[in-house]
Amino acid sequence: MKGIMSNKGFLTLMTAQAISSIGDWLSIVAIITLVGIKWNATPMEVSFIILCLAVPMALLGPIAGTIADRFGRKYLMVLSDVVRAGLFIVLALANTLWMVYICLFTIGLFSAIFNPAKNGKLKELVPNDEIKGAMSITTMIDSATKIFGPILSGILVSAAGTTPVFYINSVSFIISAILIFFLPKVVEQIKVEKVKDKDNSSFKTEFMEGVSFIKGNTQILVGMLFLGFSLLILQLSDSQIIVLIRELKKASPGLFGYLVTGSGVGMFFSSLMLVKKTNYRAYTLMLMGVCGIGFGFGMMTIFTHINLNYSIIWAPLLGLFAGFAAGLVFVPFQASVQVDTPVELTGRVFGVIGSVTTTATIIGPLLGGWLSTIIGVIPTFIISASLLIVVSLIGFLTKNRVERGRKDVSESQQGAPTATSN
């Protein structure tokens, strides 16, 4: 922990992440307010907002990851931040839905490039023995911004309207770009021969190298598929929580906000715990986390079905429990991928993983909405919670086989060639 907190490059990167993440939450609330309330958009038109941000990552994640490995990661992140800053200024001036959709799709495209580049840069800046703590800190930042971002955005939108919020978000990306520009260079630790091979290799060859690495690493492959399938099941219910809350006869108007805040607090505390305790077995924690999410959703469904009083107390507490369990899924998986992946492949590996998880988060809500319409929200939640618990039990039964198939990854691959580091 002390080593990470004295790493100036890592702290600079995390500061940039915190600033831009706060800006992201400010803009999401502002966009929903603008389109959903001021423009009185239909539910389908509102849903396209999220799709415009998610689809580029789902479709282009692996390609974006290859770009992040092929070119200078720091400058790709700076370019991405500057372009997104400009697009939020355009959003502030937008007067049609199509302008909003085009801007959001382009923002999603540059976010798809930024994320694998950031993960690759993190690998360059942090030694392997501190990666687990570093990934926990990044999740803590995401959780904290999830808690305070919407609250701050609601205050700003109520006080000044949506337009100033877009300008504030644009400024946050500019500040992030400046901080990233001053990230330190990384000492070259990979043989010159590899640099020459990289210069002579084709884009397709580099792309297939990333895919082959994932296929050859049993723990990453199984973990990615397990995470994607679990997210798909989770999103059946997660996207319908507001519908579940409507089933309560005496629900507080702000109950949904309290529940979401509770989940953010829970993830924050699980990340904090994993910062201090890094000698964990990632796959075991992931299984425990998925089971915990299923249990939390199951209890929420039962309490709603019997219309239990004091929902203002039990709903945020169950949200906190589920958020804590979710932290046990995401943090260990991302940390284990960072540890096992050579620095020159990090962008490609995280690009593929991002594509899988984003696809799950797109299909899940659509399927969840369809199921809730056909069979009702209570049965949908019961199915989702039961499947999550079953999946975790299957994971425990096959855990030893998966861990035996894990390949040894050389710790000497911490460095990065100059072509991709500077």
C-alpha positions as CSV (number, residue, x, y, z in Angstrom):
1,M,0.0,0.0,0.0
2,K,2.8,2.4,0.9
3,G,4.6,1.7,-2.3
4,I,1.5,2.5,-4.4
5,M,0.8,5.7,-2.6
6,S,4.4,6.9,-3.3
7,N,4.1,6.1,-7.0
8,K,3.7,9.5,-8.6
9,G,2.7,8.2,-12.0
10,F,0.0,6.0,-10.5
11,L,-1.4,8.8,-8.4
12,T,-1.4,11.2,-11.4
13,L,-3.3,8.6,-13.4
14,M,-5.8,8.0,-10.6
15,T,-6.4,11.7,-10.2
16,A,-7.2,12.0,-13.9
17,Q,-9.5,9.1,-13.6
18,A,-11.3,10.6,-10.6
19,I,-11.8,14.0,-12.3
20,S,-13.1,12.5,-15.6
21,S,-15.3,10.0,-13.8
22,I,-17.0,12.7,-11.8
23,G,-17.6,14.5,-15.1
24,D,-19.1,11.4,-16.6
25,W,-21.7,11.1,-13.9
26,L,-22.5,14.7,-14.1
27,S,-23.2,14.4,-17.8
28,I,-25.2,11.1,-17.6
29,V,-27.7,12.7,-15.2
30,A,-27.8,15.9,-17.3
31,I,-28.4,14.0,-20.6
32,I,-31.2,11.9,-19.1
33,T,-32.8,15.1,-17.7
34,L,-32.4,16.9,-21.0
35,V,-33.8,14.2,-23.2
36,G,-36.3,12.5,-20.8
37,I,-37.8,15.6,-19.1
38,K,-37.2,18.7,-21.2
39,W,-37.6,17.0,-24.6
40,N,-40.2,14.5,-23.3
41,A,-38.5,11.6,-25.1
42,T,-40.2,8.1,-25.3
43,P,-38.8,5.2,-23.2
44,M,-37.2,3.7,-26.3
45,E,-35.5,7.1,-27.2
46,V,-34.1,7.3,-23.7
47,S,-32.8,3.7,-23.9
48,F,-30.9,4.6,-27.1
49,I,-28.8,7.0,-24.9
50,I,-27.2,4.1,-23.0
51,L,-26.9,2.0,-26.2
52,C,-25.0,4.8,-28.0
53,L,-22.4,4.8,-25.3
54,A,-22.2,1.0,-24.9
55,V,-22.4,-0.3,-28.5
56,P,-19.0,1.1,-29.6
57,M,-17.3,-0.8,-26.7
58,A,-19.1,-4.0,-27.5
59,L,-18.3,-3.9,-31.2
60,L,-14.9,-2.3,-31.3
61,G,-13.4,-3.3,-28.0
62,P,-10.9,-5.8,-29.4
63,I,-9.9,-3.5,-32.2
64,A,-9.5,-0.6,-29.9
65,G,-7.4,-2.7,-27.6
66,T,-5.0,-3.5,-30.5
67,I,-4.8,0.2,-31.3
68,A,-3.9,0.9,-27.6
69,D,-1.1,-1.7,-27.8
70,R,0.2,-0.6,-31.2
71,F,0.5,3.2,-30.5
72,G,1.6,5.3,-27.6
73,R,-0.9,4.7,-24.8
74,K,-0.4,8.1,-23.1
75,Y,-1.0,10.1,-26.3
76,L,-4.0,8.0,-27.2
77,M,-5.5,8.8,-23.8
78,V,-4.8,12.5,-24.2
79,L,-6.3,12.5,-27.7
80,S,-9.4,10.6,-26.4
81,D,-9.9,13.1,-23.6
82,V,-9.5,16.2,-25.8
83,V,-12.0,14.8,-28.4
84,R,-14.5,13.9,-25.8
85,A,-14.1,17.4,-24.2
86,G,-15.0,18.9,-27.6
87,L,-18.0,16.6,-28.1
88,F,-19.5,17.6,-24.7
89,I,-19.4,21.3,-25.9
90,V,-21.3,20.2,-29.0
91,L,-23.8,18.4,-26.7
92,A,-24.3,21.6,-24.8
93,L,-25.4,23.2,-28.1
94,A,-27.4,20.2,-29.4
95,N,-31.1,20.8,-30.2
96,T,-32.1,17.5,-31.7
97,L,-32.0,13.9,-30.6
98,W,-29.9,12.8,-33.6
99,M,-27.2,15.3,-32.6
100,V,-27.2,13.8,-29.1
101,Y,-27.0,10.2,-30.4
102,I,-24.1,11.0,-32.8
103,C,-22.2,12.8,-30.1
104,L,-22.7,10.0,-27.6
105,F,-21.8,7.3,-30.1
106,T,-18.5,9.1,-30.9
107,I,-17.9,9.6,-27.1
108,G,-18.4,5.8,-26.7
109,L,-16.0,5.2,-29.5
110,F,-13.2,7.2,-27.9
111,S,-14.0,5.7,-24.5
112,A,-13.5,2.3,-26.1
113,I,-9.9,3.4,-27.0
114,F,-9.2,5.1,-23.7
115,N,-10.1,2.2,-21.4
116,P,-7.7,-0.4,-22.7
117,A,-5.0,2.2,-23.1
118,K,-5.5,3.2,-19.4
119,N,-5.2,-0.4,-18.3
120,G,-2.0,-0.8,-20.3
121,K,-0.5,2.4,-18.9
122,L,-1.4,1.2,-15.4
123,K,0.5,-2.0,-16.1
124,E,3.5,0.1,-17.1
125,L,3.4,2.3,-14.0
126,V,2.7,-0.3,-11.2
127,P,4.9,-3.3,-10.4
128,N,3.2,-6.7,-10.5
129,D,3.4,-7.2,-6.7
130,E,1.3,-4.0,-6.3
131,I,-1.2,-4.5,-9.1
132,K,-3.9,-6.0,-6.8
133,G,-3.9,-3.0,-4.6
134,A,-3.8,-0.6,-7.5
135,M,-6.9,-2.3,-9.1
136,S,-8.7,-2.0,-5.8
137,I,-8.0,1.7,-5.6
138,T,-9.3,2.3,-9.2
139,T,-12.6,0.5,-8.2
140,M,-12.8,2.6,-5.0
141,I,-12.6,5.7,-7.2
142,D,-15.3,4.5,-9.5
143,S,-17.5,3.6,-6.5
144,A,-17.0,7.0,-4.9
145,T,-17.8,8.9,-8.1
146,K,-20.9,6.7,-8.4
147,I,-22.0,7.8,-5.0
148,F,-21.2,11.6,-5.2
149,G,-21.4,12.2,-9.0
150,P,-25.2,11.8,-9.4
151,I,-25.9,13.8,-6.2
152,L,-23.6,16.7,-7.4
153,S,-25.2,16.5,-10.9
154,G,-28.7,16.7,-9.4
155,I,-27.8,19.8,-7.5
156,L,-26.1,21.5,-10.5
157,V,-28.9,20.6,-12.9
158,S,-31.6,21.9,-10.5
159,A,-29.6,25.1,-9.8
160,A,-28.2,26.0,-13.2
161,G,-29.8,23.7,-15.8
162,T,-28.2,21.0,-18.1
163,T,-26.0,23.2,-20.3
164,P,-23.5,24.4,-17.7
165,V,-23.0,20.7,-16.6
166,F,-21.9,19.8,-20.1
167,Y,-19.3,22.6,-20.0
168,I,-18.1,21.4,-16.6
169,N,-17.7,17.9,-18.0
170,S,-15.7,19.3,-20.9
171,V,-13.4,21.1,-18.6
172,S,-12.9,17.9,-16.5
173,F,-11.7,16.0,-19.6
174,I,-9.3,18.8,-20.4
175,I,-7.8,18.7,-16.9
176,S,-7.6,14.9,-17.2
177,A,-5.8,15.2,-20.5
178,I,-3.2,17.6,-19.0
179,L,-2.5,15.3,-16.1
180,I,-2.1,12.3,-18.4
181,F,0.2,14.3,-20.7
182,F,2.7,14.7,-17.8
183,L,2.7,11.0,-16.9
184,P,6.3,9.7,-16.7
185,K,7.9,7.7,-19.4
186,V,8.6,4.0,-18.7
187,V,12.0,2.4,-18.8
188,E,12.3,-0.1,-21.7
189,Q,12.6,-3.6,-20.3
190,I,11.6,-5.7,-23.3
191,K,14.2,-7.0,-25.7
192,V,14.9,-4.9,-28.8
193,E,14.1,-7.9,-31.0
194,K,10.5,-7.7,-29.8
195,V,10.3,-4.0,-30.8
196,K,11.5,-4.8,-34.3
197,D,9.0,-7.7,-34.6
198,K,6.2,-5.3,-33.5
199,D,7.2,-2.7,-36.1
200,N,7.1,-5.4,-38.9
201,S,3.9,-7.1,-37.7
202,S,0.5,-6.4,-39.2
203,F,-2.5,-5.1,-37.4
204,K,-4.2,-8.5,-37.9
205,T,-1.2,-10.4,-36.5
206,E,-1.2,-8.3,-33.4
207,F,-4.9,-8.6,-32.9
208,M,-4.7,-12.4,-33.2
209,E,-1.8,-12.4,-30.6
210,G,-4.2,-11.0,-28.0
211,V,-6.9,-13.5,-28.9
212,S,-4.4,-16.4,-28.8
213,F,-3.1,-15.3,-25.4
214,I,-6.6,-15.3,-23.9
215,K,-7.4,-18.7,-25.4
216,G,-4.1,-20.1,-24.0
217,N,-4.6,-18.8,-20.5
218,T,-7.3,-21.0,-18.8
219,Q,-8.0,-18.8,-15.8
220,I,-8.4,-15.6,-17.9
221,L,-10.6,-17.3,-20.5
222,V,-12.8,-19.1,-17.9
223,G,-12.9,-15.9,-15.7
224,M,-13.9,-13.8,-18.7
225,L,-16.7,-16.2,-19.8
226,F,-17.9,-16.6,-16.2
227,L,-17.9,-12.8,-15.6
228,G,-19.8,-12.2,-18.9
229,F,-22.4,-14.8,-18.2
230,S,-22.9,-13.6,-14.6
231,L,-23.3,-10.0,-15.9
232,L,-25.8,-11.1,-18.4
233,I,-27.9,-12.8,-15.6
234,L,-27.4,-9.9,-13.3
235,Q,-28.6,-7.4,-15.8
236,L,-31.9,-9.3,-16.1
237,S,-32.8,-7.9,-12.7
238,D,-30.5,-4.9,-12.2
239,S,-32.1,-3.0,-15.1
240,Q,-35.6,-3.7,-13.6
241,I,-35.0,-2.6,-10.0
242,I,-37.1,0.5,-10.4
243,V,-39.9,-1.7,-11.7
244,L,-39.5,-4.0,-8.6
245,I,-39.7,-1.0,-6.3
246,R,-43.0,0.0,-7.8
247,E,-44.4,-3.3,-6.5
248,L,-44.1,-1.9,-2.9
249,K,-47.2,-0.3,-1.5
250,K,-45.3,2.1,0.6
251,A,-42.1,3.0,-1.2
252,S,-40.2,6.2,-0.4
253,P,-39.9,8.5,-3.5
254,G,-36.1,8.5,-3.1
255,L,-35.8,4.8,-2.5
256,F,-34.1,4.0,-5.8
257,G,-31.5,6.6,-5.2
258,Y,-30.8,5.3,-1.7
259,L,-30.5,1.8,-3.1
260,V,-28.0,2.8,-5.8
261,T,-26.0,4.8,-3.3
262,G,-26.0,1.8,-1.0
263,S,-24.5,-0.4,-3.8
264,G,-21.8,2.2,-4.4
265,V,-20.9,2.3,-0.7
266,G,-20.8,-1.5,-0.6
267,M,-18.4,-1.7,-3.6
268,F,-16.3,1.0,-2.1
269,F,-15.8,-0.9,1.1
270,S,-15.1,-4.2,-0.6
271,S,-12.5,-2.4,-2.7
272,L,-11.0,-0.9,0.4
273,M,-10.8,-4.3,2.0
274,L,-9.0,-5.7,-1.0
275,V,-6.5,-2.8,-1.0
276,K,-5.3,-4.0,2.5
277,K,-5.6,-7.7,1.8
278,T,-4.0,-8.6,-1.5
279,N,-3.0,-12.3,-0.9
280,Y,-6.4,-13.5,-2.1
281,R,-7.3,-16.2,-4.7
282,A,-9.2,-14.3,-7.4
283,Y,-11.4,-17.1,-8.7
284,T,-12.6,-18.0,-5.3
285,L,-13.6,-14.4,-4.4
286,M,-15.4,-14.1,-7.8
287,L,-17.5,-17.1,-7.0
288,M,-18.3,-15.8,-3.5
289,G,-19.2,-12.4,-5.0
290,V,-21.6,-13.9,-7.6
291,C,-23.3,-16.0,-5.0
292,G,-23.6,-12.9,-2.7
293,I,-25.2,-10.9,-5.5
294,G,-27.7,-13.7,-6.1
295,F,-28.5,-13.9,-2.4
296,G,-29.0,-10.1,-2.1
297,F,-31.3,-10.0,-5.1
298,G,-33.2,-13.0,-3.8
299,M,-33.8,-11.4,-0.4
300,M,-34.9,-8.1,-2.1
301,T,-37.4,-10.1,-4.1
302,I,-38.8,-11.9,-1.1
303,F,-39.1,-8.7,1.0
304,T,-40.9,-6.9,-1.9
305,H,-43.2,-9.9,-2.5
306,I,-44.4,-9.9,1.1
307,N,-44.4,-6.1,1.1
308,L,-42.2,-5.8,4.1
309,N,-42.3,-2.5,5.9
310,Y,-39.4,-0.2,6.4
311,S,-38.1,-0.5,2.9
312,I,-36.2,2.7,3.5
313,I,-33.9,0.6,5.7
314,W,-33.7,-2.9,4.2
315,A,-33.5,-1.8,0.5
316,P,-30.3,0.3,0.9
317,L,-28.8,-2.3,3.2
318,L,-29.4,-5.1,0.6
319,G,-28.0,-2.7,-2.0
320,L,-24.9,-2.3,0.1
321,F,-24.6,-6.1,0.5
322,A,-25.0,-6.7,-3.3
323,G,-22.5,-3.8,-4.0
324,F,-20.0,-5.3,-1.6
325,A,-20.4,-8.7,-3.3
326,A,-20.0,-7.1,-6.8
327,G,-16.6,-5.7,-5.7
328,L,-15.5,-9.2,-4.9
329,V,-16.2,-10.1,-8.5
330,F,-14.8,-7.2,-10.5
331,V,-11.7,-6.2,-8.5
332,P,-10.0,-9.7,-8.2
333,F,-10.7,-10.6,-11.8
334,Q,-9.3,-7.3,-13.2
335,A,-6.3,-7.6,-10.9
336,S,-5.5,-11.2,-11.9
337,V,-5.7,-10.2,-15.6
338,Q,-3.3,-7.4,-15.0
339,V,-0.9,-9.7,-13.2
340,D,-1.0,-12.5,-15.8
341,T,-0.9,-10.4,-18.9
342,P,2.4,-9.1,-20.4
343,V,2.4,-5.4,-20.7
344,E,2.6,-5.4,-24.5
345,L,-0.7,-7.4,-24.7
346,T,-2.7,-5.5,-22.0
347,G,-4.7,-3.3,-24.3
348,R,-5.8,-6.2,-26.5
349,V,-6.7,-8.4,-23.6
350,F,-8.7,-5.7,-21.8
351,G,-10.3,-4.7,-25.1
352,V,-11.7,-8.3,-25.6
353,I,-12.8,-8.5,-22.0
354,G,-14.5,-5.1,-22.3
355,S,-16.3,-6.2,-25.4
356,V,-17.6,-9.4,-23.7
357,T,-18.8,-7.6,-20.6
358,T,-20.4,-4.7,-22.5
359,T,-22.3,-7.0,-24.8
360,A,-23.7,-8.7,-21.6
361,T,-24.8,-5.4,-20.2
362,I,-26.5,-4.6,-23.5
363,I,-28.3,-7.9,-24.0
364,G,-29.2,-8.3,-20.3
365,P,-31.4,-5.3,-19.8
366,L,-33.3,-6.0,-23.1
367,L,-33.9,-9.6,-22.1
368,G,-34.8,-8.5,-18.6
369,G,-37.4,-6.0,-19.8
370,W,-38.9,-8.6,-22.1
371,L,-39.1,-11.2,-19.3
372,S,-40.6,-8.7,-16.9
373,T,-43.2,-7.9,-19.4
374,I,-44.1,-11.5,-20.2
375,I,-43.9,-13.2,-16.7
376,G,-43.7,-10.2,-14.3
377,V,-40.9,-8.6,-12.4
378,I,-41.0,-10.8,-9.3
379,P,-40.5,-14.1,-11.3
380,T,-37.7,-12.4,-13.3
381,F,-35.9,-11.5,-10.1
382,I,-36.4,-15.0,-8.8
383,I,-34.9,-16.5,-12.0
384,S,-32.0,-14.1,-12.0
385,A,-31.1,-14.7,-8.3
386,S,-31.4,-18.5,-8.6
387,L,-29.3,-18.6,-11.7
388,L,-26.5,-16.5,-10.1
389,I,-26.4,-18.9,-7.1
390,V,-26.4,-21.9,-9.4
391,V,-23.6,-20.5,-11.6
392,S,-21.5,-19.8,-8.5
393,L,-22.1,-23.4,-7.2
394,I,-21.0,-24.8,-10.6
395,G,-17.9,-22.6,-10.4
396,F,-17.0,-24.0,-7.0
397,L,-17.4,-27.6,-8.3
398,T,-15.0,-26.9,-11.2
399,K,-12.7,-24.5,-9.3
400,N,-9.8,-27.0,-8.9
401,R,-9.8,-27.9,-12.5
402,V,-9.7,-24.2,-13.6
403,E,-6.9,-23.3,-11.2
404,R,-4.8,-26.3,-12.3
405,G,-5.1,-25.1,-15.9
406,R,-3.7,-21.8,-15.0
407,K,-0.5,-21.1,-16.9
408,D,2.6,-19.5,-15.3
409,V,3.1,-16.0,-16.5
410,S,6.6,-14.6,-16.4
411,E,7.1,-11.7,-14.0
412,S,9.8,-10.3,-16.2
413,Q,7.1,-8.9,-18.6
414,Q,6.5,-5.8,-16.5
415,G,8.2,-3.4,-18.9
416,A,7.0,-2.1,-22.2
417,P,8.7,-1.2,-25.5
418,T,9.4,2.4,-26.1
419,A,7.1,2.4,-29.2
420,T,4.1,1.8,-26.9
421,S,5.1,3.4,-23.7
422,N,6.0,7.0,-24.3
